[in-house]
Amino acid sequence: MEGTGAGAAGVPALFKLAWPAVLSYLLSNAYRINDQYWIQGLGGEAQAAVAATVFVVIMNFSVVFLAAGGTLSRVARATGGREFERRDGLVASALVLAVCLWIALALFGGLATPWIVRFLGLEGPTAGFAEDYLRTLYVCSLPLVLAPALDHALIGMGNTLAMSAMELCAVLLHYALAPMLIYGPEAASAVDLPGAALAGRAAALLGIEGHGIVGAAWSAALARVISVSLGLLALRAAYGVRLLRGLRTARALGGPLLFCPEIARISLPVSLSIALYASVYWALIKWVMVPLGEPALAALGIGFTVFEGVSFPLYLGVSMAGASLVGRSLGAGRQDLARQAVRSVRVLALCLGGVVCGVFLLGAVPWSVHFSADPLVQEAVAGYVSTLAFLQIFVAFESANEKVLLGAGYTRPALWISLLGNGLRVPLAWWLAFHLGLGAHGVWWAINVTSGLKACLQFALVQRGRWLPQTTAGDA
């Protein structure tokens, strides 16, 4: 099967494409949830370290995204226009670009790790855990860098089922490997969690010693090898993508890396936006969360990683499915289907945001006890989740409109929206937390307000219609 062009773009068609993507992103985020879950036996300092490094990982993703974001848009256009040789060249170039990015991360990331940890204001055992975890991630990040490029290529072709299969296998392996590599044969005595005893016996049988927090990073990387292998197989078996042929196509058109600048040009504004988002949280941690104390810092990490780690993949899966429909519709010259896709993704995203808002309000307190034994952390997590429940509708709507623009390859304005919305977050959080004395709740409300601002700006940008040639504002 060479690929599919544009098709229906209503809510049923969007849902058919979206649900496997939602499942895939939920499974992908389970990596970070899995780390928070299994490292409980290492103590609160380890949990605080992983919480702080979440936003360093997001900063790393801003680099990785250079090989992923533009791949979706360009591959979707080529698929919609049935330009299969160009499609193969784009995919091959994206993977080459991903390998180059991994080399840069592996070389410079490890060197920068001590500086990053100091900048975040981490001290003592927490700083030690953070350095060990980050340095290991940088060294073994090749499969972590390749996976997003493969995911975005498959989404661009309209295939989200393969993504789900990739992530399911990888997450199951990660869940099994993490306690073995973290605790070794002592897993059962270190943590009283389901699967710990079995992991300890397996580690003893295989002669695997525990490596502490470093084991969590190695487990994530080894599991990703599975998802990358399955992704490459899916490209070849389902779509006939030939990577060597793709490289020859690119070379024939002017050089083996011909498509890399084209991919990176589209990705760059969003990559910078992601980097800005992460840097804001670095500053938030250093100047607001660390002074508020370890329970508040742990709550930010647990709430962001676990709770929003479940909600955001719902919106992202729907939004990426919409981006695929928009890109393939424009590639086929069907602007009517592109506009229909925008309406569909907005409706579905808003419905999801409303449901998640209600779930968060009901589950904030009873669920918070499962991710920390510390009552102060539990209380802070419950406050985070109940406050950010109101944020969910805005996040869903922002994601829907932002990914529409990504699918169309119209990404430059995303940076300015991020500069405004995220740039206000730290001063507003500091003012609410310390000047008004609201503490951590002031931080949570600062996140709410700035996210609402970004959602409104993304909506207005799509409504202007400049991403869609020969359309007028309001057509979407």
C-alpha positions in Angstrom: 0.0 0.0 0.0 1.6 3.2 -1.1 -0.5 5.6 1.0 -3.7 7.5 1.2 -4.7 10.9 -0.1 -7.3 13.2 1.3 -10.6 11.7 2.4 -13.5 12.7 4.7 -12.8 15.3 7.3 -15.9 15.2 9.5 -16.0 14.2 13.2 -16.4 10.5 12.5 -13.4 10.4 10.2 -11.4 12.5 12.7 -12.4 10.2 15.5 -11.3 7.1 13.5 -7.9 8.6 13.0 -7.7 10.2 16.5 -8.3 7.4 18.9 -5.2 5.3 18.1 -3.2 8.6 18.2 -4.7 9.3 21.7 -3.8 5.8 22.8 -0.3 6.2 21.5 0.4 9.6 23.2 -1.1 8.2 26.5 1.3 5.3 26.3 4.2 7.5 25.4 3.6 9.7 28.4 3.4 6.6 30.5 7.2 6.6 30.4 7.4 9.6 32.7 4.5 8.2 34.9 6.3 4.9 35.1 9.5 6.7 36.3 7.6 8.6 39.0 5.8 5.4 40.0 8.9 3.1 40.4 11.3 5.6 41.9 9.2 6.0 45.0 11.6 3.5 46.8 14.5 5.9 46.2 12.9 8.6 48.4 11.4 12.1 48.0 14.6 13.6 46.8 14.6 11.3 43.7 10.9 12.2 43.0 11.7 15.9 43.3 14.7 15.4 41.0 12.6 13.7 38.3 9.9 16.4 38.8 12.5 19.1 38.1 14.0 17.4 35.1 10.6 17.0 33.4 11.1 20.4 31.9 14.7 19.7 30.9 13.4 16.8 29.0 10.8 19.1 27.3 13.7 21.4 26.4 15.5 18.5 24.9 12.3 17.7 22.9 12.4 21.2 21.4 15.6 20.1 19.7 14.2 16.7 18.7 11.1 18.4 17.3 13.3 19.9 14.5 13.2 16.5 12.8 9.6 15.8 13.6 7.2 18.8 13.2 8.0 19.6 9.6 8.0 15.9 8.7 4.2 15.7 9.5 3.3 18.7 7.3 5.5 17.8 4.3 4.8 14.1 4.4 1.0 14.8 4.6 1.2 17.1 1.6 3.2 14.6 -0.4 0.8 11.8 0.6 -2.2 13.8 -0.3 -0.7 14.7 -3.7 0.4 11.0 -4.2 4.1 12.1 -4.6 5.5 8.9 -3.1 9.2 9.4 -4.1 9.2 12.8 -2.5 7.5 11.3 0.5 10.3 8.7 0.9 12.9 11.4 0.5 11.3 13.4 3.2 11.2 10.5 5.7 14.8 9.5 5.0 16.0 13.1 5.4 14.0 13.4 8.7 15.8 10.3 10.1 19.2 11.6 9.0 18.4 14.9 10.7 17.3 13.1 13.8 20.6 11.2 14.0 22.5 14.5 13.7 20.5 16.0 16.5 21.2 13.0 18.7 24.9 13.4 18.2 24.6 17.1 19.3 22.6 16.2 22.4 24.9 13.3 23.4 28.0 15.5 23.1 26.8 18.7 24.6 24.0 17.5 26.9 26.2 15.6 29.3 28.7 18.5 29.5 25.8 20.9 30.3 24.1 18.7 32.9 25.9 20.1 36.0 25.2 23.7 34.9 21.5 22.8 34.3 21.1 21.3 37.7 22.8 24.3 39.4 20.6 26.7 37.4 17.5 24.9 38.6 18.6 25.5 42.2 18.7 21.9 43.1 21.0 20.9 46.0 22.2 17.9 48.0 20.8 14.5 47.1 18.2 16.0 44.8 20.9 17.5 42.7 22.8 14.2 42.6 19.8 12.3 41.5 19.0 14.9 38.8 22.6 14.8 37.4 22.7 11.0 37.2 19.3 10.8 35.5 19.9 13.6 32.9 23.4 12.5 32.0 22.2 9.0 31.3 19.3 10.2 29.2 21.6 12.2 27.0 24.0 9.3 26.4 21.3 6.8 25.4 18.9 9.1 23.7 19.2 7.9 20.0 16.0 5.8 20.0 14.3 8.7 22.0 15.2 11.1 19.2 14.3 8.8 16.3 10.8 7.9 17.6 9.1 11.3 17.2 10.3 11.6 13.6 8.8 8.2 12.8 5.6 9.0 14.7 5.1 12.2 12.8 5.8 10.5 9.4 3.2 7.9 10.1 0.7 10.5 11.2 1.3 12.5 8.0 0.5 9.3 6.0 -2.8 8.9 8.0 -1.7 5.9 10.1 -2.1 6.1 13.8 -2.6 2.4 14.5 1.0 1.6 14.0 2.0 4.3 16.5 -0.3 2.7 19.1 1.3 -0.8 18.5 4.8 0.8 18.8 4.0 2.5 22.1 2.2 -0.4 23.7 5.1 -2.8 23.2 7.6 -0.2 24.4 5.6 0.8 27.5 5.1 -2.8 28.6 8.8 -3.4 28.3 9.6 -0.2 30.2 7.3 -1.2 33.0 9.0 -4.6 33.3 12.6 -3.3 33.0 12.4 -0.3 35.2 12.2 -2.0 38.7 14.8 -4.5 37.6 17.3 -1.9 36.5 16.5 0.5 39.4 16.5 -2.0 42.3 17.8 -5.3 40.9 17.0 -8.4 43.1 16.0 -6.1 46.0 13.0 -4.7 44.1 10.4 -6.3 46.4 12.0 -4.9 49.6 12.5 -1.5 48.1 9.0 -0.8 46.9 5.7 -2.4 47.9 4.1 -2.1 44.4 2.4 -4.6 42.0 5.1 -6.4 39.9 8.0 -5.5 42.2 8.4 -9.1 43.6 8.3 -10.6 40.1 10.8 -8.0 38.9 13.1 -8.8 41.8 13.0 -12.6 41.0 13.6 -11.9 37.3 16.6 -9.6 38.1 18.1 -12.3 40.4 17.6 -15.0 37.7 19.2 -12.8 35.0 22.0 -11.4 37.2 20.8 -7.8 36.9 22.0 -5.4 39.6 20.1 -2.3 40.5 21.5 1.0 39.3 19.2 3.4 41.1 17.8 6.3 39.2 20.2 5.7 36.3 18.3 2.4 35.7 15.1 4.3 35.0 16.8 6.2 32.2 18.3 3.1 30.7 15.0 1.3 30.9 13.2 4.1 28.9 15.9 4.1 26.2 15.9 0.3 25.8 12.2 0.1 25.5 12.2 2.8 22.8 14.4 0.6 20.7 11.3 -1.6 20.3 9.0 1.2 19.2 11.6 2.5 16.7 12.1 -0.9 15.2 8.3 -1.4 14.8 8.0 2.1 13.2 10.6 1.3 10.6 8.9 -2.0 9.9 5.5 -0.2 9.5 6.9 2.3 7.1 8.2 -0.5 4.8 5.4 -3.0 5.1 2.4 -0.8 5.1 3.5 2.0 2.8 6.4 0.7 0.8 8.7 3.4 2.1 12.3 2.7 1.0 14.8 4.8 3.0 17.7 4.1 0.6 15.5 5.1 -2.3 14.5 8.2 -0.5 18.1 9.2 0.1 18.8 8.7 -3.6 15.7 10.8 -4.5 17.0 13.6 -2.3 20.5 13.3 -3.7 19.1 13.4 -7.3 17.3 16.7 -6.4 20.5 18.3 -5.1 22.0 16.5 -2.2 21.4 13.8 0.5 20.2 16.4 3.0 18.1 18.4 0.6 14.8 18.1 2.6 16.4 18.7 6.0 16.3 22.5 5.7 12.7 22.3 4.4 11.7 20.1 7.4 13.6 22.3 9.9 12.2 25.5 8.6 8.6 24.5 9.4 9.7 22.9 12.7 11.8 25.8 14.0 9.1 28.2 15.2 7.4 25.4 17.1 10.7 24.1 18.4 11.6 27.6 19.7 8.1 27.8 21.2 8.6 24.5 23.0 12.1 25.7 24.2 10.6 28.9 25.5 7.8 26.9 27.3 10.5 24.7 29.0 12.7 27.6 29.9 9.8 29.4 31.6 9.4 26.3 33.8 13.1 26.3 34.5 12.7 29.8 35.7 9.5 29.0 37.6 11.3 26.1 39.4 14.3 28.2 40.3 12.7 31.4 41.5 9.2 30.3 42.6 8.9 26.5 43.2 12.2 25.9 45.0 11.6 28.8 47.5 8.1 27.4 48.1 9.6 24.1 49.3 9.9 20.5 48.2 6.2 19.5 48.5 5.3 22.2 46.1 8.1 21.2 43.7 7.1 17.6 43.9 3.5 18.5 43.3 4.3 20.4 40.2 6.2 17.4 38.8 3.6 14.8 39.8 0.7 16.9 38.7 2.2 17.8 35.4 3.7 14.4 34.7 0.9 12.1 35.9 -2.4 14.0 35.8 -1.8 16.3 32.8 0.2 13.5 31.4 -3.1 11.7 31.0 -5.2 14.7 29.9 -2.9 16.3 27.4 -2.3 13.2 25.2 -6.1 13.1 24.7 -6.0 16.6 23.2 -2.8 16.0 21.4 -4.0 12.8 19.7 -7.1 14.5 18.4 -5.2 17.6 17.3 -2.5 15.6 15.5 -5.2 13.6 13.7 -6.7 17.0 12.6 -3.2 18.2 11.5 -2.9 15.1 9.3 -6.3 15.7 7.7 -5.5 19.3 7.1 -2.2 18.6 5.5 -3.4 15.8 3.3 -6.5 17.9 2.3 -4.3 20.8 1.3 -1.9 18.4 -0.6 -4.9 17.2 -2.6 -6.1 20.7 -3.3 -9.2 20.3 -1.1 -9.5 23.4 0.9 -13.1 22.6 1.8 -12.0 19.4 3.5 -9.3 21.4 5.3 -11.9 23.8 6.7 -14.1 20.9 7.7 -11.2 19.3 9.5 -10.7 22.4 11.6 -14.3 22.5 12.7 -14.2 18.8 13.6 -11.1 19.0 15.6 -12.4 21.9 17.6 -15.6 20.2 18.5 -14.0 17.0 19.6 -11.2 18.8 21.6 -13.8 20.9 23.4 -15.8 17.9 24.4 -12.7 16.2 25.7 -11.7 19.2 27.7 -15.1 19.5 29.4 -15.0 15.8 30.4 -11.5 16.0 31.8 -12.4 19.1 33.8 -15.1 17.2 35.6 -12.9 14.2 36.1 -10.1 16.3 37.6 -12.5 18.0 40.0 -13.8 14.7 41.3 -10.5 12.8 41.4 -8.0 15.4 42.7 -8.0 14.3 46.3 -8.5 10.5 46.1 -5.9 10.0 43.3 -3.2 12.2 44.9 -2.4 9.6 47.6 -1.2 7.0 45.0 2.0 8.9 44.0 3.5 10.0 47.3 3.5 8.8 50.9 4.1 12.4 52.1 0.9 14.1 53.3 2.2 17.5 52.4 3.0 16.4 48.9 -0.5 14.8 48.6 -2.1 18.0 49.7 -0.1 20.0 47.2 -0.9 17.6 44.4 -4.6 17.7 45.1 -4.5 21.5 45.0 -2.7 21.5 41.7 -5.1 19.1 40.1 -8.3 20.7 41.4 -7.1 24.2 40.3 -5.9 23.2 36.9 -9.2 21.3 36.2 -10.5 24.6 34.9 -7.5 24.9 32.6 -8.4 21.8 30.6 -10.9 23.3 28.2 -8.4 26.0 27.3 -5.5 23.6 26.8 -7.7 21.4 24.5 -8.8 24.3 22.4 -5.2 25.7 22.2 -3.9 22.3 21.1 -6.5 21.9 18.4 -5.8 25.3 16.8 -2.0 25.1 17.1 -1.9 21.7 15.4 -4.1 22.9 12.6 -1.4 25.4 11.8 1.3 22.8 12.1 -0.5 20.5 9.6 -0.7 23.5 7.2 3.0 24.3 7.6 2.1 27.8 8.9 4.0 27.8 12.2 5.9 31.1 12.5 3.2 32.9 14.5 3.3 30.1 17.2 6.5 31.6 18.5 5.0 35.0 19.2 2.0 33.6 21.0 4.4 31.5 23.1 6.5 34.6 23.9 3.5 36.5 25.1 1.6 33.8 27.0 4.5 31.9 28.5 6.6 35.0 29.1 3.9 36.3 31.5 3.8 33.1 33.5 6.8 33.5 35.8 6.3 37.2 36.9 2.5 36.5 37.4 3.3 33.3 39.4 5.8 35.2 41.6 3.4 38.0 42.2 0.5 35.8 43.1 2.6 33.4 45.2 4.7 35.8 47.2 3.3 39.3 46.9 -0.4 38.2 47.4 0.7 35.3 49.6 -1.2 32.6 47.8 1.7 30.2 47.8 1.6 27.3 45.4 -2.1 28.1 44.5 -0.9 31.4 43.1 1.4 29.4 40.7 -1.4 27.2 39.6 -3.7 30.1 38.9 -0.9 31.9 36.9 -0.7 28.8 34.7 -4.5 28.9 34.2 -4.6 32.6 33.2 -1.7 32.5 30.8 -3.0 29.3 29.1 -6.4 30.9 28.6 -4.6 33.8 26.9 -2.7 31.5 24.5 -5.9 29.6 23.6 -7.7 32.8 22.6 -4.7 33.9 20.5 -4.4 30.6 18.7 -8.1 30.6 17.9 -7.9 34.1 16.5 -4.9 33.2 14.4 -6.7 30.3 12.7 -9.8 32.4 12.2 -7.7 35.0 10.2 -7.2 32.3 7.6 -3.7 33.1 6.4 -2.7 29.5 6.7 -5.3 28.7 3.9 -4.7 30.4 0.5 -7.5 32.4 -1.0 -9.7 32.2 2.1 -11.1 35.0 4.3 -10.9 35.4 8.0 -13.7 33.5 9.7 -14.0 30.8 7.0 -12.5 28.2 9.4 
